[in-house]
């Protein structure tokens, strides 16, 4: 566990991190990307960290890859690439920088390391895990293979390197249905998200999909009644759900898709009022780009994503700690599963 008292003392001796309205004003262009959700007093607190990190990135030759669930000050303030799991996986294969700072959760950092074995991948907080990744092991994959002989294993990217290495191909919420439909088997094993698997099964009825009993602690909390209640309170409301939600929630929504697809839908449709049934930071990060759209709750915070802070990013870059390592033999097998996903996704999109 990170000792925040020591971190703050050490960082304070190297960087001017006191809140500064003057600096906030000088960095008003960055604040403009999140002004709708970031009050000036808060920006005055964050701006010194953003300035220090962006300067240190240049000195270290580093890039920041940030998931759509990162807080606005990370998403808009320090990120070089933002996106969903698929976009970040593809970006990781293209970055030229020798240092990658992964602002997301641990499996994302592992994926970047798998795809860039010669690069340094930093994870600002190693405790930023994932309920899905923790729900399945390589032994679980073997159990499913024994139960359904010959069926290919499609594993969500929200898994450890060991699970990816034991799988045939990976998928994300953006491409899961296409990946499953492309498998040369009537039966397909999906791990570890049971709700994603069931939602894919509804979209790919020609396949018999069997699944592991895992779920996201954020998305499984939503209920169809939540959505119906909000419709009653806000007539005309448009609801968008993430496919990690239970099927009855997805069925109640106007649209379901990955975080990248959710963003695309909002920007294309421009609804008057919309509710994003996913992690809270998603709405905050796209709010200023869609000023005519009113974003309504509910939402749930991911406790793992929230572990990544500007302070921890600065510490990781300052000390070059939080280095992610993956056993080369595991990485080689996992890389095959991830690269198959990327290659197949790009072929299907062509």
N, C-alpha and C positions, 0 to 999 in steps of 0.2 A: 504494500500500500504506500502511495506517495505521501511524504511528509510535507504537507502544504506550508507549515510554519517555516521550515528550513528553505523550501523553494522560494517563498515570498521574500525572505531575508536575503537570499543569494541573488535573486533577480533584481531586487531593489538596490543592490550595491553596484549593478552593472548598467541598469536602464532607468530612465526617468519615467516611472509608471504612475505618478500622481495624477489624479483627474485634472483635465485641462480643457476649459472652454475655448481657449485660444487655439489649441491644437485641433479641437473638434471643428472649429470654424475653418481652419486650413484644410481639413479633410472632408469638407462639406459634400464633395462630389461622391465620396463613398457613402456617406450618410444618406444621400438622396435615394440610394437604392433600397433603403429600408426605413425611410423617414416615417412611413405610416405606422410602423410598429415599434420604432425605437425613439423614445423621447430624448431631447437634447441632454438632459442631465445624465441619462444612461450612456449616451454616446460619448460624453466627456470622460466617463470612466473607462470605456472600452478603447477609445481612440489611441491612447498611448501604447497599449498592447498591440493593436493593429499596426501602428507605425513601426514598432520594434520588430515585430515578426516579419513584416514585408521587407524591411532593411536586412534582417538576418537571412531571409530566404535567398537574397541575391549573394550575400557573402558565402553561404553554404552551397550554392548551386542547387537549391531545392525547389520542388513544386509541392503544392498542397492539393490533394484530391479529396473532395468533400461530398458526402452523401446529402441528398435532399432533406434529410432529417436533422442536419446540423442547425444550430442556432443562427439567427440572422447575422450576428457579428462575425461568425466564422464563414458562413455561406457567402455573404457579400463582401466581407472585409479582407479576408486573407486567401481565399480559394483561387486557384488557377484553373481547376476543372471541377464542375459540379454535375451531379446527375444521379441516376439510379444505379443499381448494382451492375447492370449490363454496361451502361455507359462508362462507369469507372473501370470495369474490367478491360474494356477496349482501350480506354485512355492509357491504362497502365502499360499496354504493349507499345505505345507510341511516344511516351515521354522521353526526352533526351537527357533530362537532368539526372544526376547521379544519386540524388537523395529524394525520396518520396515520403512526404508526411501524410499519413492516412487519417483523415478526420471522418470517422465512422465507427465501426465496431471491429473487433479483432479479426473475424474471418475475412473482412475486406482487406486488411493489411496483409494477411496470409496470401490472399489471392494475388495482390500486387507483387509480393515476394516470389510466389510461384512463377509468375509470368516474367519476372525480372531478377533472376537468381544472382546476377552480378551487381545489382544496385543495393543501396542501403535503404531499407524501409523502416520508418519510425512510426511507432504507435504511441501517441501522447499519454495514454493510460491503458496499461495492459489489462485492467479490470473491466474494460468496456467490452463485455461479452455479448451473448445473444441467446435468448431462450430456445430458439430453434436449433442453433448450433450445438447447444448443450443437451438436446433431447435425443440425439442419435450418435452412435459410434460405429466404427468399422465392423464390430461384432454384430451390430444391429443390421448392417447391410448383408452380412453373411447369413444371418437368420432369415431375412427376406428372400435371398437367393435360394436358400434351401426349401423354403415354403413354396416358391414359384419358380421351379427350374426352367432355365432358358430365357426368362423374362429379363429384358434390359433394365438397368437401374438408372433412373433420371433423378439426380439429386439437386436440390435447390442450392444456389451459391451460398445461402446462409448455413454453411456447414464447415467443419474443420477440414484441414488439409488431408487428414487421414481418411475422412469420409469421402472426400472428392476422389482420393486415390483408389478407393474401393468401388467407385461408381463407374458407369460406362460413359456418362455425359452429364454435364450440369445444365441448369436452366435458371432463369430469373422469372419474376412475375410477369415481365414484359414479353418473354418468348416461350413460356412454359407450354402453352397449348400447341404452338407450332412445332416445338421440339418433340413433344409426345406424339403428335400426329405423324411425324416423320420416321418414327421408330418402326423397324421391320419385324414387328411382333404384335400379335393380337392382345397380349397381356403386357402391361408396362408397370413397373414398380416406381412409385414416386416417394421420395423422402425429403425432409422429415415432416413437412407441413400437411396435415390431413385436410385442412380447409382449402388450401391452394389446390391440392389433388382433387378434391371433390368439385371445386369450381371448374377445373380443367376437364374433368369427366363430363360435366354438363355441356362443355363446348366441343368435346371430341368424343361423341357417343359411339364411334366406330371402334374405339379401343376399350378394353377391359382394364381399368386402372385400379391398382391396389396401392395402399399407402401405409406409411408409418404413422403412429399416433402422436404427432408433435403439433405444437401450435405456438403462435406469436403471442406473448403476454400483452401486447398492446392491442392487436386487432381482434383477439378472441373476446375482448370485453364488450364490444359493441353488440347490440341486439336489434332485431328487426323492429321491435316495439319502440326503441329509441328513435328510429328513422320515421316511423309512423307518427309519433308524438310531435316531432319537429315539423313534419308536413302540416299537421293540424294547426300548430302555432304560427306557421309561416307559409300560407298558401302561395303556390308558385315557386317554392324553394326547389332548387335542383340539388340532388345528392349524388356524390361520387364516392365509391367505395374501393378500397384496396382488395385484391383477390386473396389476401391472407385472412380476410373476414369470413365468418361462417356463410354458407351458401344462402341461407334465408335473408341475411343482411345484403348480400350481393344482389339477390333477386329483387329486393325492395328499392335498390338504388336506380338512378337514371343511367348511370354509367359505372363501369368497373375497370380499373387498369392500374398499371405500375405507377410509381411516382412520376416518371417522365411522361407517361400517357395522361395522367391526371393533369399535369401542368399544361400539356398540349390541348386537352379538351377545354380547360378554362379559357385559354388564350384564343381558341377558335370560336367557342360558343358564346363567350362573354355574358353569362347569365347575370341577372340582376342580383340574385341571392344564391349562394352556393354553400353547401356543407361538405367538407372533406372528411370522410370517415377513415382517418388514418392518424399518423403521429402529428402532434400539434405544430411542430416547426414548419411543416409543409406549407400551410396557409400563410404563415408569417413571411416565408421566403419568396412567395410569388405575389404577395399583396400589392406592393408598390408598382409592379409591372402591369397590374390590372386594377387601376384606381376606380373604375366604374362598378366593380364587383364587390358586393358585401359578403364577407366570409363569416359564417355563423358556426357555433359549436354544434355538437360536442367534439372533443378530441381527447386523445390520451397521450401522455408523455412517455417516451421510452427511457427508462432509467439508465440503460446502458449508453445510448447516444448522448444523454445529458452529462455523462462523465467527461466528455471531451470539451475542454474550455480553452479560451485564449491563453490563460496562465500556463496550462499544461503543454500547449503547443509551443509556447515560447521556451519553456523549460526543456522540452525535448530537443528543440533546435539548438538551444544554448549549450547543452551538455552532450548532445548527440547520444542520448540514452533512449531506452524504449525500442531498441533494435529488434526487429522481428526476424527470427530464423526458422527455417523449415528444413527438416532432414532431406538431403538431396534425393535419396531414393524415393521418399514419399512425394517430394515435389515433382519428380519426373512423371510419376503416374498421375498425380493430380493435374499436372499441366495438360496431359492428354485430354482429360475430361473437360477442363475449362476451354482449351483451344478448340475441341470439337464443337462446343456450344457456340463460340464466337464464329467459327467458320460456317457452321450450319445456319446461324442467324443471318449472317451476311449473305449467304447464298439464297435463303428464303426471301430476303428483302430485295434482292436484285431484280 
